[in-house]
Amino acid sequence: LKIEDIKYKNKFDGIWASASLLHLNNKKLIDALAKCYMALKPKCIMYLSFKYGTYNGIRDNRYYNDMTFKKFKNICDKLNFIIFSIHTKKDKKNRKQTWLEIILSK
């Protein structure tokens, strides 16, 4: 099942999307987040993580949509989610890589 095919309504207490949605461009990301919003039960949460930065394009033969605080807030403003928590974190294995970790609430 692809995220584009999700049709759940008020089904889940939480959604975990660790380093998975970072392969979607902004339009597909907004569509995917809207579907996730519909799939969550009221007052429930979603976790997301993205590589931190401004890069969009092919890296290691895959599309990447790196994310900053401002860029994610602009995307989130198009949706009904509330940003509960957003922060950066260094990767434990690759100290050069920083991640943007986000918790959204419905």
Backbone as JSON, one array per atom type, in Angstrom:
{
  "sequence": "LKIEDIKYKNKFDGIWASASLLHLNNKKLIDALAKCYMALKPKCIMYLSFKYGTYNGIRDNRYYNDMTFKKFKNICDKLNFIIFSIHTKKDKKNRKQTWLEIILSK",
  "N": [[0.84, -1.18, 0.0], [0.68, 2.11, -0.96], [1.35, 5.42, 0.24], [-0.15, 7.24, -1.12], [-2.44, 5.86, -1.63], [-3.9, 5.61, 0.68], [-6.9, 5.44, 2.48], [-8.07, 5.6, 4.91], [-10.15, 6.6, 7.7], [-10.17, 8.33, 10.66], [-8.84, 6.21, 12.08], [-6.38, 5.51, 13.33], [-4.28, 5.75, 16.27], [-1.78, 6.79, 16.21], [0.81, 7.75, 13.89], [3.78, 6.71, 12.42], [6.37, 8.01, 10.7], [9.2, 7.78, 9.97], [11.87, 9.1, 8.35], [10.72, 8.55, 5.83], [8.77, 9.97, 4.34], [10.34, 11.85, 3.25], [11.01, 11.43, 0.67], [9.19, 12.48, -1.02], [7.98, 15.05, -3.2], [7.07, 18.53, -2.57], [4.3, 18.96, -3.23], [3.24, 16.31, -3.34], [3.88, 15.58, -0.75], [2.25, 17.29, 0.8], [-0.27, 16.3, 0.01], [-0.02, 13.65, 0.98], [0.27, 14.11, 3.74], [-2.22, 15.23, 4.27], [-3.85, 13.0, 3.87], [-2.89, 11.38, 5.92], [-3.68, 12.92, 8.09], [-6.46, 12.64, 7.95], [-6.58, 9.92, 8.5], [-5.85, 9.69, 11.13], [-7.1, 9.41, 14.47], [-9.1, 11.75, 16.39], [-7.21, 14.13, 18.34], [-4.83, 12.72, 18.26], [-1.43, 11.67, 17.34], [1.35, 12.26, 15.04], [4.5, 11.22, 13.94], [7.33, 12.47, 12.23], [10.3, 12.5, 10.23], [12.95, 14.21, 8.62], [15.77, 14.71, 6.49], [17.79, 17.36, 7.45], [17.86, 20.48, 5.91], [18.13, 22.33, 2.77], [18.09, 21.07, 0.37], [16.69, 19.72, -2.63], [16.14, 17.07, -4.7], [17.87, 14.55, -6.66], [19.69, 12.2, -4.92], [22.03, 9.76, -4.26], [20.72, 8.07, -6.11], [18.0, 8.41, -5.5], [15.07, 10.42, -4.95], [15.19, 13.26, -2.86], [13.76, 15.35, -0.41], [14.81, 17.59, 1.44], [14.41, 19.26, 4.61], [13.61, 22.29, 6.33], [12.92, 24.21, 9.33], [11.31, 26.46, 8.68], [10.44, 25.84, 6.06], [8.96, 23.49, 6.53], [6.98, 24.5, 8.24], [5.65, 26.23, 6.48], [4.56, 24.33, 4.73], [2.98, 22.91, 6.53], [1.15, 24.86, 7.25], [-0.73, 24.73, 5.28], [-2.35, 22.73, 6.02], [-4.4, 21.03, 8.54], [-3.02, 20.19, 10.75], [-1.41, 20.54, 13.95], [1.66, 21.76, 14.98], [3.29, 20.07, 17.3], [5.79, 19.49, 18.32], [9.06, 20.34, 17.22], [12.29, 19.88, 16.17], [15.91, 19.78, 15.73], [18.28, 17.11, 15.31], [21.33, 15.44, 15.75], [22.59, 12.75, 13.81], [23.28, 9.61, 15.21], [25.04, 7.73, 14.15], [26.16, 8.94, 11.91], [27.62, 11.7, 12.31], [27.75, 13.98, 10.76], [25.32, 14.26, 9.59], [22.26, 15.88, 10.06], [19.03, 15.73, 11.43], [15.6, 16.68, 11.0], [13.18, 16.51, 13.3], [9.79, 15.89, 13.87], [6.73, 16.27, 15.58], [3.38, 16.01, 15.11], [0.04, 17.03, 15.9], [-3.39, 16.12, 15.82]],
  "CA": [[0.0, 0.0, 0.0], [1.4, 3.38, -1.03], [0.7, 6.47, 1.02], [-1.13, 7.89, -2.0], [-3.64, 5.02, -1.67], [-4.54, 5.54, 2.0], [-8.28, 5.93, 2.5], [-8.59, 5.42, 6.28], [-10.75, 7.76, 8.36], [-10.2, 8.22, 12.12], [-8.52, 4.8, 12.34], [-5.13, 5.27, 14.05], [-3.89, 6.58, 17.41], [-0.52, 7.42, 15.86], [1.46, 7.38, 12.63], [5.24, 6.83, 12.51], [6.91, 8.17, 9.35], [10.6, 8.12, 10.17], [12.68, 9.13, 7.13], [10.02, 7.92, 4.71], [8.09, 10.97, 3.51], [11.35, 12.75, 2.68], [11.19, 11.11, -0.75], [8.08, 13.09, -1.76], [8.1, 16.49, -3.44], [6.17, 19.29, -1.7], [2.89, 18.71, -3.54], [2.89, 14.95, -2.89], [3.97, 15.58, 0.71], [1.02, 17.91, 1.31], [-1.34, 15.31, -0.22], [0.19, 12.53, 1.9], [-0.03, 14.56, 5.1], [-3.68, 15.38, 4.36], [-4.4, 11.65, 4.03], [-2.53, 10.95, 7.28], [-4.55, 13.67, 9.0], [-7.77, 11.98, 7.92], [-6.46, 8.57, 9.05], [-5.66, 9.77, 12.58], [-8.22, 9.71, 15.35], [-8.96, 13.08, 17.01], [-6.25, 14.33, 19.42], [-3.73, 11.76, 18.15], [-0.2, 12.28, 16.86], [2.13, 11.71, 13.94], [5.94, 11.51, 13.99], [8.0, 12.53, 10.93], [11.67, 13.0, 10.23], [13.51, 14.57, 7.32], [17.13, 15.23, 6.53], [17.71, 18.8, 7.63], [18.52, 21.28, 4.89], [17.32, 22.95, 1.73], [18.27, 20.32, -0.88], [15.61, 18.96, -3.28], [16.66, 16.47, -5.91], [18.35, 13.17, -6.64], [20.89, 11.91, -4.13], [22.14, 8.29, -4.14], [19.71, 7.47, -6.99], [16.64, 8.58, -4.97], [14.67, 11.81, -4.74], [15.16, 13.71, -1.47], [13.2, 16.65, -0.13], [15.29, 17.97, 2.76], [13.44, 20.14, 5.23], [13.99, 23.23, 7.38], [11.78, 24.59, 10.16], [10.46, 27.39, 7.92], [9.82, 25.13, 4.93], [7.91, 22.61, 7.03], [5.87, 25.31, 8.74], [4.89, 26.67, 5.3], [3.79, 23.16, 4.27], [1.99, 22.58, 7.56], [0.13, 25.91, 7.23], [-1.74, 24.35, 4.29], [-3.06, 21.58, 6.59], [-5.01, 21.28, 9.84], [-2.17, 19.71, 11.82], [-0.75, 21.46, 14.87], [3.03, 21.32, 15.25], [3.43, 19.85, 18.74], [7.23, 19.55, 18.61], [9.92, 20.34, 16.04], [13.67, 20.15, 16.57], [16.95, 19.08, 14.99], [19.03, 16.11, 16.08], [22.44, 14.83, 15.03], [22.54, 11.31, 13.62], [24.24, 8.95, 16.1], [26.03, 7.0, 13.36], [26.8, 9.87, 10.96], [27.54, 13.0, 13.0], [27.63, 15.06, 9.79], [23.91, 14.34, 9.18], [21.29, 16.41, 11.02], [17.64, 15.39, 11.1], [14.51, 17.48, 11.53], [12.18, 15.62, 13.88], [8.55, 16.63, 14.03], [5.54, 15.6, 16.07], [2.17, 16.75, 14.78], [-1.17, 16.53, 16.54], [-4.63, 16.38, 15.09]],
  "C": [[0.89, 1.25, 0.0], [0.63, 4.43, -0.25], [-0.37, 7.19, 0.19], [-2.46, 7.14, -2.03], [-4.39, 4.95, -0.35], [-5.93, 6.17, 1.93], [-8.91, 5.79, 3.88], [-9.17, 6.73, 6.8], [-10.81, 7.47, 9.86], [-9.89, 6.81, 12.6], [-7.36, 4.61, 13.32], [-4.9, 6.26, 15.19], [-2.59, 7.33, 17.11], [-0.01, 6.92, 14.52], [2.95, 7.67, 12.79], [5.78, 6.88, 11.08], [8.35, 8.65, 9.45], [11.37, 7.98, 8.86], [12.02, 8.42, 5.96], [9.37, 8.95, 3.79], [9.07, 11.94, 2.87], [11.62, 12.47, 1.21], [10.06, 11.68, -1.62], [8.35, 14.57, -2.01], [7.03, 17.21, -2.61], [4.7, 19.01, -1.97], [2.44, 17.33, -3.05], [2.95, 14.85, -1.37], [2.72, 16.18, 1.34], [-0.16, 16.94, 1.16], [-1.24, 14.15, 0.76], [-0.15, 12.92, 3.33], [-1.53, 14.76, 5.3], [-4.34, 14.02, 4.56], [-4.08, 11.1, 5.43], [-3.41, 11.65, 8.31], [-5.92, 13.0, 9.08], [-7.72, 10.6, 8.59], [-6.31, 8.57, 10.58], [-6.98, 10.01, 13.3], [-8.01, 11.11, 15.93], [-7.97, 13.05, 18.18], [-5.1, 13.32, 19.41], [-2.56, 12.39, 17.41], [0.45, 11.53, 15.7], [3.58, 12.16, 14.12], [6.49, 11.48, 12.58], [9.45, 12.92, 11.14], [12.15, 13.18, 8.8], [14.98, 14.9, 7.51], [17.0, 16.75, 6.59], [18.5, 19.52, 6.55], [17.56, 21.78, 3.85], [17.37, 22.18, 0.41], [16.97, 19.64, -1.32], [16.2, 18.38, -4.54], [17.16, 15.05, -5.68], [19.67, 13.09, -5.86], [20.92, 10.39, -3.95], [21.02, 7.57, -4.9], [18.28, 7.52, -6.47], [16.35, 10.06, -4.84], [14.64, 12.11, -3.25], [14.6, 15.12, -1.4], [13.62, 17.0, 1.3], [14.4, 19.09, 3.3], [14.09, 21.04, 6.27], [12.74, 23.53, 8.2], [10.78, 25.42, 9.34], [9.73, 26.67, 6.79], [8.7, 24.21, 5.42], [6.73, 23.4, 7.56], [5.02, 25.81, 7.58], [4.03, 25.55, 4.73], [2.66, 22.89, 5.25], [0.85, 23.62, 7.61], [-0.99, 25.6, 6.25], [-2.64, 23.22, 4.82], [-3.66, 21.95, 7.94], [-4.17, 20.8, 11.01], [-1.67, 20.86, 12.69], [0.66, 20.91, 15.09], [3.19, 21.28, 16.77], [4.89, 20.0, 19.16], [8.0, 19.53, 17.29], [11.32, 20.73, 16.5], [14.64, 19.39, 15.67], [17.69, 18.14, 15.93], [20.14, 15.55, 15.2], [22.26, 13.32, 14.95], [23.62, 10.66, 14.49], [25.34, 8.22, 15.33], [26.82, 7.91, 12.43], [26.65, 11.28, 11.52], [27.45, 14.18, 12.04], [26.18, 15.28, 9.38], [23.05, 14.86, 10.34], [19.9, 16.08, 10.51], [16.7, 16.42, 11.7], [13.45, 16.5, 12.0], [10.95, 16.41, 14.26], [7.49, 15.72, 14.63], [4.37, 16.54, 15.81], [1.01, 16.19, 15.57], [-2.38, 16.95, 15.72], [-5.57, 17.18, 15.97]]
}
